[in-house]
């Protein structure tokens, strides 16, 4: 336990081993992309439903 490198050095070594990011690729983590798209879709859907409700009662 006491002979390990500090966490910062271990993270830096892992990041250095990663290949360079591809041009135009914004999400390299699949689940993050899924969550982002799901949240955007939910917000748009809530706005459309809310607008429909307001227009129905106006």
PDB file of N, CA, C and O in Angstrom, chain B, residues numbered from 101:
ATOM      1  N   UNK B 101       0.819  -1.183   0.000  1.00  0.00           N
ATOM      2  CA  UNK B 101       0.000   0.000   0.000  1.00  0.00           C
ATOM      3  C   UNK B 101       0.872   1.259   0.000  1.00  0.00           C
ATOM      4  O   UNK B 101       0.558   2.232  -0.685  1.00  0.00           O
ATOM      5  N   UNK B 102       1.949   1.240   0.756  1.00  0.00           N
ATOM      6  CA  UNK B 102       2.786   2.415   0.878  1.00  0.00           C
ATOM      7  C   UNK B 102       3.795   2.536  -0.259  1.00  0.00           C
ATOM      8  O   UNK B 102       4.486   3.551  -0.358  1.00  0.00           O
ATOM      9  N   UNK B 103       3.894   1.518  -1.121  1.00  0.00           N
ATOM     10  CA  UNK B 103       4.856   1.541  -2.218  1.00  0.00           C
ATOM     11  C   UNK B 103       4.210   1.910  -3.546  1.00  0.00           C
ATOM     12  O   UNK B 103       4.859   1.859  -4.591  1.00  0.00           O
ATOM     13  N   UNK B 104       2.940   2.280  -3.507  1.00  0.00           N
ATOM     14  CA  UNK B 104       2.233   2.650  -4.741  1.00  0.00           C
ATOM     15  C   UNK B 104       2.493   4.108  -5.076  1.00  0.00           C
ATOM     16  O   UNK B 104       2.791   4.929  -4.209  1.00  0.00           O
ATOM     17  N   UNK B 105       2.370   4.402  -6.366  1.00  0.00           N
ATOM     18  CA  UNK B 105       2.505   5.788  -6.813  1.00  0.00           C
ATOM     19  C   UNK B 105       1.276   6.579  -6.371  1.00  0.00           C
ATOM     20  O   UNK B 105       0.214   5.997  -6.151  1.00  0.00           O
ATOM     21  N   UNK B 106       1.406   7.879  -6.241  1.00  0.00           N
ATOM     22  CA  UNK B 106       0.223   8.691  -5.914  1.00  0.00           C
ATOM     23  C   UNK B 106      -0.837   8.568  -7.008  1.00  0.00           C
ATOM     24  O   UNK B 106      -0.530   8.291  -8.167  1.00  0.00           O
ATOM     25  N   UNK B 107      -2.076   8.779  -6.614  1.00  0.00           N
ATOM     26  CA  UNK B 107      -3.201   8.617  -7.544  1.00  0.00           C
ATOM     27  C   UNK B 107      -3.063   9.528  -8.759  1.00  0.00           C
ATOM     28  O   UNK B 107      -3.443   9.145  -9.865  1.00  0.00           O
ATOM     29  N   UNK B 108      -2.525  10.726  -8.564  1.00  0.00           N
ATOM     30  CA  UNK B 108      -2.375  11.662  -9.683  1.00  0.00           C
ATOM     31  C   UNK B 108      -1.438  11.094 -10.750  1.00  0.00           C
ATOM     32  O   UNK B 108      -1.695  11.233 -11.945  1.00  0.00           O
ATOM     33  N   UNK B 109      -0.353  10.457 -10.313  1.00  0.00           N
ATOM     34  CA  UNK B 109       0.595   9.879 -11.271  1.00  0.00           C
ATOM     35  C   UNK B 109      -0.015   8.692 -11.999  1.00  0.00           C
ATOM     36  O   UNK B 109       0.186   8.529 -13.203  1.00  0.00           O
ATOM     37  N   UNK B 110      -0.762   7.858 -11.271  1.00  0.00           N
ATOM     38  CA  UNK B 110      -1.398   6.709 -11.917  1.00  0.00           C
ATOM     39  C   UNK B 110      -2.436   7.143 -12.945  1.00  0.00           C
ATOM     40  O   UNK B 110      -2.530   6.551 -14.021  1.00  0.00           O
ATOM     41  N   UNK B 111      -3.215   8.174 -12.621  1.00  0.00           N
ATOM     42  CA  UNK B 111      -4.204   8.682 -13.579  1.00  0.00           C
ATOM     43  C   UNK B 111      -3.496   9.268 -14.792  1.00  0.00           C
ATOM     44  O   UNK B 111      -3.913   9.038 -15.927  1.00  0.00           O
ATOM     45  N   UNK B 112      -2.433  10.020 -14.560  1.00  0.00           N
ATOM     46  CA  UNK B 112      -1.695  10.622 -15.673  1.00  0.00           C
ATOM     47  C   UNK B 112      -1.124   9.551 -16.598  1.00  0.00           C
ATOM     48  O   UNK B 112      -1.128   9.730 -17.815  1.00  0.00           O
ATOM     49  N   UNK B 113      -0.638   8.454 -16.052  1.00  0.00           N
ATOM     50  CA  UNK B 113      -0.115   7.370 -16.885  1.00  0.00           C
ATOM     51  C   UNK B 113      -1.217   6.730 -17.722  1.00  0.00           C
ATOM     52  O   UNK B 113      -1.001   6.422 -18.894  1.00  0.00           O
ATOM     53  N   UNK B 114      -2.400   6.526 -17.132  1.00  0.00           N
ATOM     54  CA  UNK B 114      -3.519   5.938 -17.879  1.00  0.00           C
ATOM     55  C   UNK B 114      -3.967   6.859 -19.012  1.00  0.00           C
ATOM     56  O   UNK B 114      -4.226   6.404 -20.126  1.00  0.00           O
ATOM     57  N   UNK B 115      -4.056   8.161 -18.719  1.00  0.00           N
ATOM     58  CA  UNK B 115      -4.497   9.112 -19.729  1.00  0.00           C
ATOM     59  C   UNK B 115      -3.472   9.185 -20.864  1.00  0.00           C
ATOM     60  O   UNK B 115      -3.844   9.327 -22.029  1.00  0.00           O
ATOM     61  N   UNK B 116      -2.191   9.089 -20.526  1.00  0.00           N
ATOM     62  CA  UNK B 116      -1.146   9.144 -21.546  1.00  0.00           C
ATOM     63  C   UNK B 116      -1.214   7.940 -22.489  1.00  0.00           C
ATOM     64  O   UNK B 116      -0.814   8.040 -23.648  1.00  0.00           O
ATOM     65  N   UNK B 117      -1.715   6.809 -22.002  1.00  0.00           N
ATOM     66  CA  UNK B 117      -1.818   5.606 -22.826  1.00  0.00           C
ATOM     67  C   UNK B 117      -3.007   5.633 -23.785  1.00  0.00           C
ATOM     68  O   UNK B 117      -3.042   4.868 -24.749  1.00  0.00           O
ATOM     69  N   UNK B 118      -3.986   6.513 -23.527  1.00  0.00           N
ATOM     70  CA  UNK B 118      -5.181   6.570 -24.374  1.00  0.00           C
ATOM     71  C   UNK B 118      -4.840   7.083 -25.770  1.00  0.00           C
ATOM     72  O   UNK B 118      -3.965   7.935 -25.920  1.00  0.00           O
ATOM     73  N   UNK B 119      -5.521   6.574 -26.785  1.00  0.00           N
ATOM     74  CA  UNK B 119      -5.292   7.098 -28.140  1.00  0.00           C
ATOM     75  C   UNK B 119      -5.852   8.509 -28.254  1.00  0.00           C
ATOM     76  O   UNK B 119      -6.716   8.893 -27.465  1.00  0.00           O
ATOM     77  N   UNK B 120      -5.382   9.278 -29.208  1.00  0.00           N
ATOM     78  CA  UNK B 120      -5.906  10.648 -29.360  1.00  0.00           C
ATOM     79  C   UNK B 120      -7.381  10.620 -29.753  1.00  0.00           C
ATOM     80  O   UNK B 120      -7.838   9.689 -30.416  1.00  0.00           O
ATOM     81  N   UNK B 121      -8.123  11.650 -29.338  1.00  0.00           N
ATOM     82  CA  UNK B 121      -9.542  11.721 -29.649  1.00  0.00           C
ATOM     83  C   UNK B 121      -9.748  11.931 -31.141  1.00  0.00           C
ATOM     84  O   UNK B 121      -8.956  12.611 -31.793  1.00  0.00           O
ATOM     85  N   UNK B 122     -10.803  11.352 -31.675  1.00  0.00           N
ATOM     86  CA  UNK B 122     -11.120  11.504 -33.089  1.00  0.00           C
ATOM     87  C   UNK B 122     -11.816  12.841 -33.328  1.00  0.00           C
ATOM     88  O   UNK B 122     -12.549  13.334 -32.470  1.00  0.00           O
ATOM     89  N   UNK B 123     -11.583  13.408 -34.478  1.00  0.00           N
ATOM     90  CA  UNK B 123     -12.179  14.689 -34.839  1.00  0.00           C
ATOM     91  C   UNK B 123     -13.696  14.568 -34.893  1.00  0.00           C
ATOM     92  O   UNK B 123     -14.226  13.657 -35.530  1.00  0.00           O
ATOM     93  N   UNK B 124     -14.397  15.486 -34.224  1.00  0.00           N
ATOM     94  CA  UNK B 124     -15.850  15.512 -34.254  1.00  0.00           C
ATOM     95  C   UNK B 124     -16.519  14.566 -33.276  1.00  0.00           C
ATOM     96  O   UNK B 124     -17.745  14.457 -33.267  1.00  0.00           O
ATOM     97  N   UNK B 125     -15.746  13.887 -32.459  1.00  0.00           N
ATOM     98  CA  UNK B 125     -16.325  12.966 -31.490  1.00  0.00           C
ATOM     99  C   UNK B 125     -16.373  13.667 -30.138  1.00  0.00           C
ATOM    100  O   UNK B 125     -15.330  13.973 -29.560  1.00  0.00           O
ATOM    101  N   UNK B 126     -17.574  13.921 -29.631  1.00  0.00           N
ATOM    102  CA  UNK B 126     -17.722  14.683 -28.406  1.00  0.00           C
ATOM    103  C   UNK B 126     -17.902  13.790 -27.182  1.00  0.00           C
ATOM    104  O   UNK B 126     -17.508  14.168 -26.078  1.00  0.00           O
ATOM    105  N   UNK B 127     -18.486  12.622 -27.364  1.00  0.00           N
ATOM    106  CA  UNK B 127     -18.716  11.709 -26.246  1.00  0.00           C
ATOM    107  C   UNK B 127     -17.906  10.444 -26.483  1.00  0.00           C
ATOM    108  O   UNK B 127     -18.219   9.655 -27.374  1.00  0.00           O
ATOM    109  N   UNK B 128     -16.877  10.258 -25.692  1.00  0.00           N
ATOM    110  CA  UNK B 128     -16.136   9.014 -25.811  1.00  0.00           C
ATOM    111  C   UNK B 128     -16.671   7.955 -24.850  1.00  0.00           C
ATOM    112  O   UNK B 128     -16.219   6.810 -24.865  1.00  0.00           O
ATOM    113  N   UNK B 129     -17.633   8.340 -24.016  1.00  0.00           N
ATOM    114  CA  UNK B 129     -18.198   7.419 -23.038  1.00  0.00           C
ATOM    115  C   UNK B 129     -19.643   7.142 -23.422  1.00  0.00           C
ATOM    116  O   UNK B 129     -20.480   8.043 -23.374  1.00  0.00           O
ATOM    117  N   UNK B 130     -19.943   5.913 -23.799  1.00  0.00           N
ATOM    118  CA  UNK B 130     -21.265   5.538 -24.293  1.00  0.00           C
ATOM    119  C   UNK B 130     -22.413   5.848 -23.354  1.00  0.00           C
ATOM    120  O   UNK B 130     -23.392   6.459 -23.782  1.00  0.00           O
ATOM    121  N   UNK B 131     -22.333   5.446 -22.076  1.00  0.00           N
ATOM    122  CA  UNK B 131     -23.440   5.739 -21.159  1.00  0.00           C
ATOM    123  C   UNK B 131     -23.689   7.235 -20.977  1.00  0.00           C
ATOM    124  O   UNK B 131     -24.832   7.652 -20.790  1.00  0.00           O
ATOM    125  N   UNK B 132     -22.635   8.043 -21.030  1.00  0.00           N
ATOM    126  CA  UNK B 132     -22.819   9.493 -20.898  1.00  0.00           C
ATOM    127  C   UNK B 132     -23.624  10.020 -22.084  1.00  0.00           C
ATOM    128  O   UNK B 132     -24.483  10.887 -21.920  1.00  0.00           O
ATOM    129  N   UNK B 133     -23.349   9.501 -23.265  1.00  0.00           N
ATOM    130  CA  UNK B 133     -24.092   9.920 -24.460  1.00  0.00           C
ATOM    131  C   UNK B 133     -25.557   9.512 -24.327  1.00  0.00           C
ATOM    132  O   UNK B 133     -26.452  10.284 -24.671  1.00  0.00           O
ATOM    133  N   UNK B 134     -25.801   8.306 -23.831  1.00  0.00           N
ATOM    134  CA  UNK B 134     -27.172   7.826 -23.651  1.00  0.00           C
ATOM    135  C   UNK B 134     -27.935   8.714 -22.674  1.00  0.00           C
ATOM    136  O   UNK B 134     -29.079   9.082 -22.941  1.00  0.00           O
ATOM    137  N   UNK B 135     -27.319   9.059 -21.549  1.00  0.00           N
ATOM    138  CA  UNK B 135     -27.974   9.904 -20.546  1.00  0.00           C
ATOM    139  C   UNK B 135     -28.252  11.289 -21.126  1.00  0.00           C
ATOM    140  O   UNK B 135     -29.334  11.841 -20.923  1.00  0.00           O
ATOM    141  N   UNK B 136     -27.291  11.846 -21.839  1.00  0.00           N
ATOM    142  CA  UNK B 136     -27.457  13.170 -22.439  1.00  0.00           C
ATOM    143  C   UNK B 136     -28.621  13.183 -23.425  1.00  0.00           C
ATOM    144  O   UNK B 136     -29.480  14.063 -23.355  1.00  0.00           O
ATOM    145  N   UNK B 137     -28.657  12.232 -24.329  1.00  0.00           N
ATOM    146  CA  UNK B 137     -29.716  12.173 -25.337  1.00  0.00           C
ATOM    147  C   UNK B 137     -31.071  11.935 -24.668  1.00  0.00           C
ATOM    148  O   UNK B 137     -32.072  12.519 -25.083  1.00  0.00           O
ATOM    149  N   UNK B 138     -31.115  11.091 -23.644  1.00  0.00           N
ATOM    150  CA  UNK B 138     -32.362  10.823 -22.932  1.00  0.00           C
ATOM    151  C   UNK B 138     -32.890  12.075 -22.247  1.00  0.00           C
ATOM    152  O   UNK B 138     -34.085  12.363 -22.311  1.00  0.00           O
ATOM    153  N   UNK B 139     -32.005  12.820 -21.593  1.00  0.00           N
ATOM    154  CA  UNK B 139     -32.439  14.042 -20.911  1.00  0.00           C
ATOM    155  C   UNK B 139     -32.933  15.096 -21.902  1.00  0.00           C
ATOM    156  O   UNK B 139     -33.953  15.740 -21.658  1.00  0.00           O
ATOM    157  N   UNK B 140     -32.229  15.278 -23.005  1.00  0.00           N
ATOM    158  CA  UNK B 140     -32.659  16.247 -24.015  1.00  0.00           C
ATOM    159  C   UNK B 140     -34.020  15.847 -24.574  1.00  0.00           C
ATOM    160  O   UNK B 140     -34.892  16.698 -24.751  1.00  0.00           O
ATOM    161  N   UNK B 141     -34.208  14.557 -24.855  1.00  0.00           N
ATOM    162  CA  UNK B 141     -35.481  14.068 -25.376  1.00  0.00           C
ATOM    163  C   UNK B 141     -36.611  14.295 -24.365  1.00  0.00           C
ATOM    164  O   UNK B 141     -37.709  14.706 -24.743  1.00  0.00           O
ATOM    165  N   UNK B 142     -36.343  14.030 -23.090  1.00  0.00           N
ATOM    166  CA  UNK B 142     -37.362  14.224 -22.056  1.00  0.00           C
ATOM    167  C   UNK B 142     -37.752  15.697 -21.936  1.00  0.00           C
ATOM    168  O   UNK B 142     -38.933  16.014 -21.792  1.00  0.00           O
ATOM    169  N   UNK B 143     -36.777  16.594 -21.994  1.00  0.00           N
ATOM    170  CA  UNK B 143     -37.071  18.026 -21.891  1.00  0.00           C
ATOM    171  C   UNK B 143     -37.914  18.497 -23.072  1.00  0.00           C
ATOM    172  O   UNK B 143     -38.884  19.234 -22.890  1.00  0.00           O
ATOM    173  N   UNK B 144     -37.550  18.077 -24.275  1.00  0.00           N
ATOM    174  CA  UNK B 144     -38.317  18.465 -25.465  1.00  0.00           C
ATOM    175  C   UNK B 144     -39.737  17.913 -25.375  1.00  0.00           C
ATOM    176  O   UNK B 144     -40.693  18.621 -25.691  1.00  0.00           O
ATOM    177  N   UNK B 145     -39.886  16.669 -24.952  1.00  0.00           N
ATOM    178  CA  UNK B 145     -41.206  16.053 -24.833  1.00  0.00           C
ATOM    179  C   UNK B 145     -42.059  16.788 -23.790  1.00  0.00           C
ATOM    180  O   UNK B 145     -43.248  17.013 -24.015  1.00  0.00           O
ATOM    181  N   UNK B 146     -41.461  17.162 -22.653  1.00  0.00           N
ATOM    182  CA  UNK B 146     -42.210  17.898 -21.630  1.00  0.00           C
ATOM    183  C   UNK B 146     -42.660  19.262 -22.150  1.00  0.00           C
ATOM    184  O   UNK B 146     -43.766  19.704 -21.838  1.00  0.00           O
ATOM    185  N   UNK B 147     -41.828  19.927 -22.931  1.00  0.00           N
ATOM    186  CA  UNK B 147     -42.214  21.214 -23.491  1.00  0.00           C
ATOM    187  C   UNK B 147     -43.383  21.072 -24.465  1.00  0.00           C
ATOM    188  O   UNK B 147     -44.308  21.884 -24.450  1.00  0.00           O
ATOM    189  N   UNK B 148     -43.341  20.049 -25.306  1.00  0.00           N
ATOM    190  CA  UNK B 148     -44.412  19.836 -26.279  1.00  0.00           C
ATOM    191  C   UNK B 148     -45.722  19.505 -25.562  1.00  0.00           C
ATOM    192  O   UNK B 148     -46.774  20.033 -25.921  1.00  0.00           O
ATOM    193  N   UNK B 149     -45.665  18.645 -24.563  1.00  0.00           N
ATOM    194  CA  UNK B 149     -46.869  18.282 -23.813  1.00  0.00           C
ATOM    195  C   UNK B 149     -47.411  19.504 -23.071  1.00  0.00           C
ATOM    196  O   UNK B 149     -48.617  19.749 -23.078  1.00  0.00           O
ATOM    197  N   UNK B 150     -46.530  20.263 -22.436  1.00  0.00           N
ATOM    198  CA  UNK B 150     -46.962  21.463 -21.732  1.00  0.00           C
ATOM    199  C   UNK B 150     -47.602  22.470 -22.663  1.00  0.00           C
ATOM    200  O   UNK B 150     -48.617  23.075 -22.319  1.00  0.00           O
ATOM    201  N   UNK B 151     -47.024  22.655 -23.833  1.00  0.00           N
ATOM    202  CA  UNK B 151     -47.592  23.576 -24.817  1.00  0.00           C
ATOM    203  C   UNK B 151     -48.964  23.092 -25.284  1.00  0.00           C
ATOM    204  O   UNK B 151     -49.880  23.898 -25.451  1.00  0.00           O
ATOM    205  N   UNK B 152     -49.111  21.793 -25.495  1.00  0.00           N
ATOM    206  CA  UNK B 152     -50.400  21.244 -25.912  1.00  0.00           C
ATOM    207  C   UNK B 152     -51.465  21.462 -24.834  1.00  0.00           C
ATOM    208  O   UNK B 152     -52.612  21.780 -25.148  1.00  0.00           O
ATOM    209  N   UNK B 153     -51.087  21.293 -23.574  1.00  0.00           N
ATOM    210  CA  UNK B 153     -52.033  21.490 -22.478  1.00  0.00           C
ATOM    211  C   UNK B 153     -52.458  22.959 -22.392  1.00  0.00           C
ATOM    212  O   UNK B 153     -53.640  23.264 -22.234  1.00  0.00           O
ATOM    213  N   UNK B 154     -51.498  23.846 -22.497  1.00  0.00           N
ATOM    214  CA  UNK B 154     -51.812  25.289 -22.424  1.00  0.00           C
ATOM    215  C   UNK B 154     -52.703  25.705 -23.588  1.00  0.00           C
ATOM    216  O   UNK B 154     -53.644  26.478 -23.404  1.00  0.00           O
ATOM    217  N   UNK B 155     -52.414  25.202 -24.775  1.00  0.00           N
ATOM    218  CA  UNK B 155     -53.220  25.559 -25.937  1.00  0.00           C
ATOM    219  C   UNK B 155     -54.636  24.975 -25.837  1.00  0.00           C
ATOM    220  O   UNK B 155     -55.593  25.568 -26.335  1.00  0.00           O
ATOM    221  N   UNK B 156     -54.757  23.833 -25.203  1.00  0.00           N
ATOM    222  CA  UNK B 156     -56.084  23.220 -25.063  1.00  0.00           C
ATOM    223  C   UNK B 156     -56.983  24.022 -24.139  1.00  0.00           C
ATOM    224  O   UNK B 156     -58.178  24.144 -24.408  1.00  0.00           O
ATOM    225  N   UNK B 157     -56.449  24.568 -23.065  1.00  0.00           N
ATOM    226  CA  UNK B 157     -57.246  25.301 -22.090  1.00  0.00           C
ATOM    227  C   UNK B 157     -57.277  26.803 -22.327  1.00  0.00           C
ATOM    228  O   UNK B 157     -57.940  27.523 -21.580  1.00  0.00           O
ATOM    229  N   UNK B 158     -56.584  27.291 -23.334  1.00  0.00           N
ATOM    230  CA  UNK B 158     -56.583  28.754 -23.586  1.00  0.00           C
ATOM    231  C   UNK B 158     -57.727  29.166 -24.476  1.00  0.00           C
ATOM    232  O   UNK B 158     -57.873  30.349 -24.785  1.00  0.00           O
TER     233      UNK B 158
END
